[in-house]
Amino acid sequence: MLQINKHTLANGLKLVHNRDVSTQMVALNVLYQVGARDEHPDHTGFAHLFEHLMFGGSQNIPDYDTPLQLAGGENNAWTNNDITNYYLTVPKQNVEIGFWLESDRMLCLDFSSKSLEVQRGVVMEEFKQRCLNRPYGDTGHLLRPLVYKEHPYQWPTIGKELNHIAQATLQEVEDFFFSFYAPNNAILAVTGNITFEEAVRLAEKWFGPIPRRELKKRNLPAEPQQTEERRLTVERNVPIESLYMAFRMCDRMHPDYYAYDILSDILSNGRSSRLIQHLVHDRQIFSSIDAHISGSIDAGLFHITGKPANGVSLEDAEKAVWEELQIISNELIDEEELEKVKNKFESTQIFGNLNYLNVATNLAWFEMLSRAEDMDKEVENYRAVTSQQLMDVARKAFTRTNYSVLIYKKIES
């Protein structure tokens, strides 16, 4: 088990720490509890825009990257529907530079028209490349609103429309920052070769003076229960016709979450998994197929995505997937098959936690969900799932009234 230490600053910032003397590096991971679900429906893409703006310079540091690179460090960030996550790694002797950089951009960004225009251009270009100029790039813009009618998961992280970013004003950007970017809305995870006492000292020195902020109250609309099958067929210039199947599932904290995750692994994790073995290798109905869960905090989606093999119709391909889902919903999974999936998950967890940066990311995530210590219980939670629970969850999830499907057809030439 990991030795996890915690400290909360007077301004509300939560510090979680784990020391790893096997490395000469230190990782800082700052998780802000803001994602695309916190955006206004008419101003989407802001959380992702901020991920970029945070590298555009802060109040006292006009250039974020250069000091970190000179100190031998690296950094990156990512945004999803629930959170925005920033991380850096730096040699232990230069760790204070990491605290200085991260604290200054939490304090206040350099809100300038120039910075906004530069990052707006980058994000708009990313939107065009990912969503408009790539086959299947509009999947999130089509499938999400098909499934979600009320909840803000109905738009992808990159935003609903290009215009939402194009028309963002400096005042709107500044308001968004001060509504969500605050020490009392963040978790700082520090791992690697640094003592807890030093982590506390540096956190108090650099983050301590940042004032608490009045946070925007989160009041997300509940998604009503789906009661009918939903289908959307589009014609696009795509190389292969494709199926994007989605089933509503539970939220991240529900006891059934682990069963959904295991079901996705049984169906498509590895060459011997059911969909790969039966529908790709044996029956050659699909050229490729994948099952995965969204992993979101609120009620998410169980995805099955596939591209039919040459000569196989979309109708026959979809029917074949349903046949497999009926089997897993009505027959207990063999204990040997289940144990194999659990063992694979456990080994992935063990190897992942050997890396100090992975540990920092996981500590911040689990502290946000409930408690950082719970990351040590993940293997136990997966191990506790039974064949009966898997069948019960599959029977509940894989129904026509809980089903949405997006179908890509090729434009006839």
Buried (B, 14 or more C-beta within 10 A) or exposed (E): EBEBBBBEBEBBBBBBBBBBEEBEBBBBBBBBBBBBBBBEEEBBBBBBBBBBBBBBBBEEBEEBEEBBEEBEBEBEBEBBBBBBBBBBBBBBEBBBBBBBBBBBBBBBBBBEEEBBEBBBEBBBEBBEEBBEEEEBBBBBBBBBBBBBEEBBBBBBBBBBBBEBBEEBEEEBBBBBBBBBBBBBBBBBBBBBBBEBEBBBBBBBEBBBEBEBBEBBEEEEEEBEEBEEEBEBEEEBEBEBBBBBBBBBBBEBEEEBBBBBBBBBBBBBBEEEBBBBBBBBEEEEBBBBBBBBBBBBBBBBBBBBBBBBBEEBEBEEBBEBBBEBBEEBBEEEBEEEEBEBBBEEBBEEBEEEBEBBBBBBBBBBBBBBBEBBBBBBBBBEEBEEBEBEBBBBBBBBBBBEEBBBBBBBEEEEE
